[in-house]
């Protein structure tokens, strides 16, 4: 388990001071793969480095398992090498003059543990087999591909048998195809080992695939956290809705509510939105008629209908502005009363520019977000 309470970290002083982390609190349950997601400069890497002991916070408390490793209140500070964590960096950080085997064995030989030869051999052979590097054990690490070198860095961290694994954008330097493959490998490995993992990334797809829990950060604090499905399908904050994937957003005002649906009056007409806070479909507060909101709906949730389809709430008529083939889907821009809406459909659904279409916005997939 990792527990962070009211963490603050500032770089610099006076007018040049930058508050990298501002009162951040989170709990990573034992065995959880927890992802810190956000744009550059949001404080995610600083938070990770504070947990590792590579940065000393200004305020707050950090606990790893049952041990307080940092506390401003008591003055406690546990150095990095005594925190029982493994760290994998964005750069591979392998020793270029050593073989794969020796890279993994190095911290076991010369670090704080200084294990005996038999124990070192057992641990190294185990993690190399786990990461499918055993056949490369005697190869110079400089003769490996980027993905293989990153697996060596991961093997080195796992060989320490840490309580906690900390990972700072470890896949960002790899090409797209290799990154996709290693994401899946990493997720399956984490499940198999049941190791508590804190992972930093700015890649939304990576966060959704890897995370059991995801925290979206902005300006040094957590905007929203939860299971990846909840954050993507039912975001409670506009920043999260915009940052995680694409979302069509329409300005509107809340109207009357009936049978769990609230009407949002938009420039394109009235749209019914499911408003059930218990199911995560809307903010926990009750809808206030007349309040300004942004109506959000994901492109893949918009249904294409024949132009002769029914009219009324949630049906919008427009024309195809442009289409784009994406392999597994097609993305269309549909112009409705001067507004472009994005729609994702199956690749076999081919439409021509200028073609008339009808869009249906399912109420259960629409979100009313505070503007």
Secondary structure, DSSP 8 states (H G I E B T S, - for coil): -EEEEEEEEEES-GGG-EEEEEEEEEEE-TT-EEEEE--TTSSHHHHHHHHHTSS--SEEEEEETTEEEEETTTTEE--GGGS-EEEE-SS----TTSBHHHHHHHHHHHSSS---HHHHHHHHHHHHHHTT-GGGTTSBGGGS-HHHHHHHHHHHHHHTT-SEEEEESTTTTS-HHHHHHHHHHHHHHHHHHT-EEEEEES-HHHHHHH-SEEEEEETTEEEEEE-HHHHHHS-SSHHHHHHSS--EEEEEEEEEEETTEEEEEETTEEEEEE--GGGTSS-SS---TT-EEEEEE-GGGEEEE-TTS--STTEEEEEEEEEEE-SSEEEEEEEETTEEEEEEEETT----TT-EEEEEE-GGG-EEEE-
